[in-house]
Amino acid sequence: MEQIKVTLVKSLIGSKKDQIATAHSLGLYKPGDSRMQPDNAQTQGKVKKIVHLVTVSK
């Protein structure tokens, strides 16, 4: 299965609770944190919810 790298580039301070929970579910806690995630519909939905806080690369 293909993987994508998700990196938190902005702080979660001031974000809505559901956006913070989404970032935490991806394993992102502090700016600069990166995690490899499977490239599937579930991950794409999570990324779409916090697209303004993260960058995505293959």
Buried (B, 14 or more C-beta within 10 A) or exposed (E): EEEBEBBBEBEBEEBEEEBBBBBEEBEBEEEEBBEEBEBEEEBBEBBEBBEEBBEBEE
